[in-house]
Amino acid sequence: MAKDDKKQDAKPKGGEKGEHQQQPKPAQQAKPQGKKDASKAVPVAKDEGPKIPAPPARLATYYREKVVPELTQKFGYKTVMQVPRIKKITLNMGVGETTTDKKVLDNAVADMTRIAGQKPVVTKSRKSIANFKIRANFPVGCMVTLRGARMYEFLDRLVNIAIPRIRDFRGVSNRAFDGRGNYSLGVKEQIIFPEIEYDKIDVIRGMDIAINTTARTDDEARALLTAFRFPFKH
């Protein structure tokens, strides 16, 4: 019986701790697979379909359908590439008051941006002029060059809206060509453009408009602008 008592008192083998043995932790329940954390969800881009390109400017279509056949018949061009076209339109606004008031230039840039639909660049003086208190490389105005759709859109507003609003208007000069097919036009008041609100301007200011074409002669350039309904004096 002594041996049996010793066997009962013996420690359990294999590292067992008897009554003080640590109970295993219950297994954590797995998160359901169907639901995800909304805060970590990756946004999925919506398929909006193919982007529709903007329609061409009205005068760009008018040039292809009306002006090209008209000038081809008048001058006998053999190919479409020979037909003159407008390459670019440059707007230039001089602001001499910037020598005394820096805000004037900012207002001129704002007016030009509204008129052209494109932000202009600031032009600077090339040399010093003591009588006007202008130093070299000093801001004296702003300029913008228009091409493509914006050029045609500006020309459309200029011919059909702005120029007819000039007071006592009797037509633009038909002699303002430079001999190389380019035309220049001076505007005394920026308020003729519909984008300018009279009550919000600081001062009346004008601008120079230069129309650059591919015409080889002034007669061809005049015919091109006339086809765009440019209101020349008769």
Number of C-alpha atoms within 10 A of each C-alpha: 6 6 8 8 9 10 11 9 9 8 12 11 8 6 8 11 11 10 6 7 9 9 6 6 6 6 6 6 6 6 8 7 6 5 7 10 6 8 6 7 8 7 7 6 6 6 6 6 6 6 6 6 6 6 8 12 16 12 19 16 13 13 18 11 11 13 22 21 15 16 19 16 10 11 12 12 15 10 8 12 9 16 21 22 18 20 15 17 23 17 20 21 25 20 20 16 14 17 16 9 10 11 12 18 22 15 16 24 22 16 23 25 18 14 21 21 16 14 17 22 15 19 18 16 14 12 11 13 11 8 6 10 10 19 16 11 12 16 20 19 24 23 20 21 18 21 14 14 15 17 22 22 19 20 20 19 15 18 15 14 14 19 18 15 14 16 9 7 10 12 14 15 14 15 13 14 19 11 13 16 21 22 22 17 14 14 16 12 14 23 20 20 20 15 17 16 12 13 6 8 15 11 12 11 16 17 20 15 19 18 21 18 22 17 21 15 16 20 13 21 25 21 19 24 19 13 16 18 12 20 18 14 10 8
